[in-house]
């Protein structure tokens, strides 16, 4: 992305707070705080069906 204050490009991770290296403005902040990878926990099923082949 680019800094809204000085238009300088920045790179970083979306789960971190990113500061511009030029003007030290905070250019990115995570939306949900620090909820990490817990978003997929409800969509994955608790019970996994396993087919056992008897020989």
Backbone as a chain_set.jsonl record, in Angstrom:
{"seq": "XXXXXXXXXXXXXXXXXXXXXXXXXXXXXXXXXXXXXXXXXXXXXXXXXXXXXXX", "coords": {"N": [[0.84, -1.194, 0.0], [0.232, 2.39, 0.148], [1.382, 5.213, 1.997], [-1.011, 7.261, 3.585], [-0.381, 9.827, 4.385], [2.16, 10.727, 3.354], [2.419, 9.448, 0.948], [4.265, 7.444, 0.488], [5.474, 4.194, -0.334], [4.667, 1.158, 1.428], [5.326, -1.992, 3.069], [4.135, -4.957, 4.662], [2.794, -7.166, 7.212], [-0.662, -8.124, 7.427], [-1.673, -8.593, 9.946], [-0.285, -7.073, 11.682], [0.668, -3.936, 13.238], [1.551, -1.401, 11.124], [4.054, 0.946, 10.522], [4.862, 3.931, 8.768], [7.961, 4.268, 7.135], [9.011, 6.677, 6.436], [7.523, 9.001, 7.415], [6.691, 8.102, 9.859], [4.042, 7.609, 10.456], [1.146, 5.732, 11.447], [0.21, 3.374, 9.264], [-1.236, 1.086, 8.868], [-3.557, -0.831, 10.706], [-4.62, -3.691, 12.456], [-7.981, -4.864, 12.07], [-9.698, -6.433, 13.814], [-8.426, -6.429, 16.251], [-6.387, -8.724, 17.909], [-7.194, -11.392, 16.88], [-6.183, -13.462, 15.504], [-5.904, -16.638, 13.885], [-8.505, -17.602, 14.32], [-10.835, -17.547, 12.939], [-11.613, -19.576, 11.216], [-12.387, -21.658, 12.794], [-15.028, -22.228, 13.406], [-16.173, -22.96, 11.033], [-15.048, -25.345, 10.223], [-15.822, -28.791, 10.493], [-16.579, -30.596, 13.526], [-16.762, -33.32, 13.687], [-15.275, -35.841, 11.873], [-15.777, -37.833, 9.133], [-14.727, -41.121, 8.684], [-13.913, -43.542, 6.421], [-13.67, -46.977, 6.685], [-12.085, -49.607, 5.226], [-12.834, -52.936, 5.098], [-10.984, -55.938, 4.938]], "CA": [[0.0, 0.0, 0.0], [0.977, 3.639, 0.227], [1.061, 5.997, 3.184], [-1.971, 8.333, 3.279], [0.17, 11.141, 4.72], [3.265, 11.168, 2.494], [2.322, 8.677, -0.298], [5.384, 6.525, 0.33], [5.039, 2.799, -0.313], [5.04, 0.358, 2.586], [4.998, -3.408, 3.026], [4.072, -5.556, 5.988], [1.765, -8.182, 7.395], [-1.953, -7.531, 7.75], [-2.013, -8.766, 11.357], [0.603, -6.23, 12.47], [0.553, -2.492, 13.059], [2.64, -1.004, 10.235], [4.365, 2.362, 10.541], [5.578, 4.42, 7.594], [9.373, 4.476, 7.442], [9.364, 8.05, 6.115], [6.934, 10.006, 8.31], [6.381, 7.408, 11.112], [2.605, 7.523, 10.681], [0.621, 4.369, 11.444], [-0.474, 3.24, 7.983], [-2.141, -0.066, 8.895], [-3.84, -1.431, 11.999], [-5.558, -4.809, 12.313], [-9.352, -4.472, 12.39], [-10.319, -7.165, 14.92], [-7.46, -6.618, 17.321], [-5.492, -9.842, 17.654], [-7.972, -12.636, 16.924], [-5.367, -14.463, 14.815], [-6.514, -17.554, 12.93], [-9.646, -18.25, 14.95], [-12.022, -17.343, 12.123], [-11.99, -20.807, 10.531], [-12.654, -22.727, 13.752], [-16.446, -22.577, 13.426], [-16.591, -23.513, 9.742], [-14.581, -26.721, 10.08], [-16.663, -29.688, 11.289], [-15.938, -31.26, 14.663], [-16.767, -34.758, 13.429], [-14.741, -36.179, 10.557], [-16.185, -39.183, 8.75], [-13.63, -41.941, 8.184], [-14.376, -44.811, 5.855], [-12.721, -48.062, 6.932], [-12.308, -50.708, 4.29], [-12.509, -54.227, 5.715], [-10.473, -56.892, 3.951]], "C": [[0.871, 1.238, 0.0], [0.476, 4.453, 1.41], [0.087, 7.115, 2.828], [-1.405, 9.728, 3.538], [1.216, 11.607, 3.709], [3.355, 10.381, 1.189], [3.504, 7.742, -0.551], [4.887, 5.09, 0.453], [5.499, 2.096, 0.956], [4.656, -1.085, 2.353], [4.98, -3.943, 4.442], [2.972, -6.589, 6.04], [0.469, -7.531, 7.858], [-2.331, -7.682, 9.217], [-1.102, -7.949, 12.273], [0.227, -4.767, 12.294], [1.771, -2.043, 12.266], [2.811, 0.508, 10.321], [5.129, 2.737, 9.28], [7.022, 4.713, 7.975], [9.792, 5.926, 7.214], [8.833, 9.039, 7.15], [6.468, 9.419, 9.64], [4.89, 7.396, 11.443], [2.177, 6.059, 10.668], [-0.238, 4.211, 10.194], [-1.41, 2.044, 7.944], [-2.303, -0.545, 10.324], [-4.821, -2.565, 11.782], [-6.949, -4.407, 12.792], [-9.857, -5.116, 13.675], [-9.415, -7.264, 16.137], [-6.569, -7.794, 16.981], [-6.235, -11.162, 17.771], [-7.347, -13.71, 16.047], [-6.101, -15.318, 13.814], [-7.723, -18.269, 13.495], [-10.909, -18.139, 14.116], [-12.514, -18.637, 11.497], [-12.434, -21.908, 11.487], [-14.126, -23.141, 13.745], [-16.88, -23.241, 12.125], [-16.136, -24.96, 9.557], [-15.395, -27.635, 10.988], [-15.884, -30.349, 12.415], [-15.813, -32.753, 14.423], [-16.282, -35.006, 12.01], [-15.112, -37.619, 10.25], [-15.009, -39.933, 8.152], [-14.197, -43.255, 7.677], [-13.298, -45.868, 6.05], [-13.064, -49.223, 6.007], [-11.889, -52.018, 4.942], [-12.076, -55.207, 4.639], [-10.643, -58.308, 4.456]], "O": [[2.093, 1.155, -0.131], [-0.697, 4.391, 1.776], [0.324, 7.851, 1.87], [-1.893, 10.707, 2.973], [1.172, 12.75, 3.255], [4.269, 10.614, 0.397], [3.718, 7.301, -1.68], [3.99, 4.801, 1.245], [6.566, 2.389, 1.494], [3.775, -1.382, 1.546], [5.704, -3.461, 5.314], [2.301, -6.856, 5.043], [0.48, -6.532, 8.577], [-3.219, -6.976, 9.695], [-1.139, -8.108, 13.493], [-0.445, -4.398, 11.331], [2.904, -2.276, 12.687], [1.843, 1.26, 10.207], [5.944, 1.96, 8.783], [7.285, 5.329, 9.008], [10.817, 6.362, 7.739], [9.599, 9.827, 7.704], [5.911, 10.139, 10.468], [4.518, 7.191, 12.599], [2.77, 5.24, 9.965], [-1.291, 4.838, 10.076], [-2.29, 1.979, 7.086], [-1.329, -0.655, 11.068], [-5.763, -2.423, 11.001], [-7.09, -3.701, 13.791], [-10.391, -4.422, 14.541], [-9.637, -8.127, 16.986], [-6.043, -7.863, 15.87], [-5.944, -11.965, 18.658], [-7.939, -14.775, 15.87], [-6.842, -14.8, 12.978], [-7.947, -19.438, 13.179], [-11.965, -18.599, 14.55], [-13.714, -18.789, 11.266], [-12.82, -22.988, 11.039], [-14.439, -24.292, 14.049], [-17.847, -24.003, 12.111], [-16.764, -25.717, 8.817], [-15.636, -27.289, 12.144], [-14.692, -30.628, 12.285], [-14.869, -33.385, 14.897], [-16.819, -34.442, 11.056], [-14.796, -38.524, 11.022], [-14.365, -39.447, 7.223], [-14.87, -43.984, 8.406], [-12.155, -45.684, 5.634], [-14.181, -49.741, 6.012], [-10.724, -52.193, 5.299], [-12.694, -55.308, 3.579], [-10.272, -59.258, 3.767]]}, "num_chains": 1, "name": "protein.A"}
